[in-house]
Amino acid sequence: SRQVREQLPRLARRGLTLYYLPAYAPELNEVEAVFQVLKQYEMPERSYHTLAQLLAAIRRALASYSQRLHRRGQKPCPGA
């Protein structure tokens, strides 16, 4: 915004640098890799009749993904 741009010199003098990110940059968000695996492999079905069915599918996918990571010696998903 204009207000932020106006404050950039003041912020720079205080040692603060702002980095602008592109509007869409999934490679910069670590959870995107998890979502990709969940969508492509753990949840191949794309249609659920109820919210309860969708939530159950998400829980199963997260648990399965977490188990796969555990077998590989990687850190599992929180809450899975």
N, C-alpha and C positions, 0 to 999 in steps of 0.2 A: 504494500500500500504506500501511498504518498507519505504518510506519517512515518513509516519505518524508514523509507529512503532518506527522509530529512534528518533522521536521527543517526544514520550510519556513521558520519564523521565523529560524532560524540561517543558513540559506542566503540569505535575503533580506538579512540584515545584512551578508553578504559580497558582496552585489551580484548574486546569482544568482537568476534568475526561471525557474520551470518553467512551461511551457505544455502543457496537456493537449490532446491531439489525439483526435478521434473514433476509434472502433475501426476504421472503414472510411472512408478519405478518399482515394480515388484521385486527386482533383484536386490533392492536396498532394504527390504523388509524380510527378516529371517523366517517369519511364520508362513510366508507365501510358499516356501518349499514344502512345508508340512501340508498346507492346503492342497497343493498340487498332487501329492501322493494320496491324500485322502480321496480327492475327487476322481483321480484316474484309476486307482487300484483298489482302494478299500470300500468305495461306495459307487460301484458301477451302475446301480439302479439310480435313475434320476427323477423318479416320480413316487410320491408317497401320498396316501389318501388322507392321512391325519397328521397333525403336528406330533402326536405321540409316536407314530411310526418313524417320522423323520428323526426325532430326538433319539429314539432307540437305535436307529441306523448310525447316527453320529457317534453315540457311545460305543457301539460295537467297533466302528472304524478306528476310533481313538485307542481303544483297548488293544485291537489287533496291531496297530502301528506301534504302540508302546511295547508290546511283547516282542515284535520284530527288532526294535531298537535294543531291547534288553538282551536278546540273544546275540546281537552283534557287539554287546558291551558298550553301547552308547546310552546317553541319558534319556530316560523315557519322558513322554509328554507330561507336564504337570496336570493333575486331575484325571489322568487316564487310568 
